[in-house]
Amino acid sequence: ASPPPVLEASADWSRVMPLELVGAVFRGLAQIFVAHHWATGLLVAIGCFWHSPRLACILVLGSALGLLSAFAVQADVEQAMAGLWGFNPALTAAAACTFFEHSYRTFTLVVWSASAAALLAAGLSQSFSTAFKMPA
C-alpha cells in the first residue's frame, strides 16, 4: 500500500489582495448556481436580502468562513479564490439559519457547521480523487 498523498500549498496566500478576498466571498455565493463571476454572487446576496436580511448576512458569513477555513489549512489559493471553498459553507449556514429558531446557540451552530462543511468538502474531494483516480 502506498502512503497517502501529502497536500502542499500550491500558491502563496500573501500575494492575495484584500479586495480579491471580498470578490472570493461573493464568488462562493455565485458557485451555488455554478457561476463564477463575483457580481453573480452579489446579485444572489441582494436577492436574499430582499427576502430576508438575516439570511443574506448568514450566506455571506458562511462563504467568508469557508474562505477563512481555506486560509487556515493553507489550501490551494486558486480554488479558494474561485469560490469553491465558499458555496458548501454558505448553504450549510443558510440551512441552519432557516430551520432553527434564531438565537445565540443557532449562531454558534451556523459558525461551526459552516466551518465543518468547508473542511469536510475538501477532505472528501481529496479522498475521492485518490480513491477513484479522479482529478481534484
C-alpha positions as CSV (number, residue, x, y, z in Angstrom):
1,A,0.0,0.0,0.0
2,S,1.3,3.4,-0.9
3,P,1.3,6.2,1.7
4,P,-1.4,8.9,1.4
5,P,-0.6,11.9,-0.7
6,V,0.8,14.9,1.1
7,L,-1.1,18.2,0.5
8,E,1.1,21.1,-0.4
9,A,0.1,24.7,-0.8
10,S,0.3,25.4,-4.5
11,A,0.2,29.2,-4.2
12,D,1.2,31.9,-1.9
13,W,-1.6,33.5,0.2
14,S,0.5,36.5,0.9
15,R,0.0,37.8,-2.7
16,V,-3.8,37.9,-2.4
17,M,-5.1,41.5,-2.1
18,P,-7.9,42.2,0.4
19,L,-10.3,43.3,-2.3
20,E,-9.8,40.0,-4.0
21,L,-10.9,38.3,-0.8
22,V,-14.2,40.2,-0.9
23,G,-14.7,39.0,-4.5
24,A,-13.9,35.5,-3.5
25,V,-16.6,35.6,-0.8
26,F,-19.2,36.6,-3.4
27,R,-17.8,34.0,-5.9
28,G,-18.6,31.4,-3.2
29,L,-22.2,32.6,-3.4
30,A,-22.1,32.5,-7.2
31,Q,-20.8,28.9,-7.1
32,I,-24.1,27.9,-5.6
33,F,-25.5,28.4,-9.1
34,V,-22.4,27.1,-10.8
35,A,-21.5,30.7,-11.9
36,H,-18.0,32.2,-11.5
37,H,-18.3,35.9,-11.5
38,W,-18.4,37.8,-8.2
39,A,-21.3,40.0,-9.5
40,T,-23.5,37.0,-9.7
41,G,-22.8,36.3,-6.0
42,L,-23.6,39.9,-5.2
43,L,-26.9,39.5,-7.0
44,V,-27.6,36.3,-5.0
45,A,-26.9,38.2,-1.8
46,I,-29.1,41.2,-2.9
47,G,-32.0,38.8,-3.8
48,C,-31.7,37.0,-0.5
49,F,-31.5,40.4,1.3
50,W,-34.8,41.3,-0.3
51,H,-36.4,38.2,1.1
52,S,-34.6,38.1,4.4
53,P,-31.8,40.4,5.5
54,R,-30.7,37.9,8.2
55,L,-30.5,35.1,5.6
56,A,-28.4,37.2,3.3
57,C,-26.0,38.1,6.1
58,I,-25.7,34.4,7.1
59,L,-25.0,33.4,3.5
60,V,-22.2,35.9,3.2
61,L,-20.9,34.9,6.6
62,G,-20.9,31.2,5.6
63,S,-19.0,31.9,2.4
64,A,-16.5,34.0,4.3
65,L,-16.0,31.2,6.9
66,G,-15.3,28.8,4.0
67,L,-12.6,31.2,2.7
68,L,-11.2,31.6,6.2
69,S,-11.1,27.8,6.5
70,A,-9.2,27.6,3.2
71,F,-6.7,30.1,4.5
72,A,-6.4,28.2,7.8
73,V,-5.4,24.9,6.2
74,Q,-3.3,26.6,3.5
75,A,-5.5,25.3,0.7
76,D,-5.0,25.9,-3.0
77,V,-5.4,29.7,-3.5
78,E,-6.8,29.3,-7.0
79,Q,-9.6,27.0,-5.7
80,A,-10.3,29.3,-2.7
81,M,-10.4,32.5,-4.9
82,A,-12.7,30.8,-7.4
83,G,-15.3,30.3,-4.6
84,L,-15.0,26.6,-4.4
85,W,-14.5,26.8,-0.6
86,G,-17.5,29.1,-0.1
87,F,-20.6,27.5,-1.5
88,N,-20.9,24.5,0.8
89,P,-20.4,26.6,4.0
90,A,-22.9,29.2,2.7
91,L,-25.6,26.6,2.0
92,T,-24.9,24.9,5.4
93,A,-25.2,28.2,7.2
94,A,-28.4,29.1,5.4
95,A,-29.9,25.8,6.3
96,A,-29.1,26.2,10.0
97,C,-30.5,29.7,9.9
98,T,-33.6,28.6,8.1
99,F,-34.5,25.5,10.1
100,F,-33.6,26.5,13.7
101,E,-35.0,29.1,16.0
102,H,-32.9,32.3,15.9
103,S,-30.7,32.5,19.0
104,Y,-27.1,32.8,20.0
105,R,-27.0,29.0,20.0
106,T,-28.1,28.9,16.4
107,F,-25.5,31.5,15.5
108,T,-22.9,29.2,17.1
109,L,-24.3,26.3,15.1
110,V,-24.0,28.4,11.9
111,V,-20.4,29.2,12.5
112,W,-19.3,25.7,13.5
113,S,-21.3,23.9,10.8
114,A,-20.1,26.2,8.0
115,S,-16.5,25.7,9.1
116,A,-17.0,21.9,9.3
117,A,-18.7,21.9,5.9
118,A,-15.7,23.5,4.2
119,L,-13.3,21.1,5.8
120,L,-15.4,18.0,5.1
121,A,-15.9,19.0,1.5
122,A,-12.2,19.5,1.0
123,G,-11.4,16.2,2.7
124,L,-14.0,14.3,0.7
125,S,-12.7,15.8,-2.5
126,Q,-9.2,14.8,-1.8
127,S,-10.3,11.3,-0.7
128,F,-12.4,10.7,-3.7
129,S,-9.8,12.0,-6.1
130,T,-7.3,9.4,-4.8
131,A,-9.7,6.6,-4.3
132,F,-11.3,6.8,-7.8
133,K,-8.4,8.3,-9.7
134,M,-10.3,11.4,-10.4
135,P,-8.8,14.9,-10.7
136,A,-9.3,17.0,-7.5
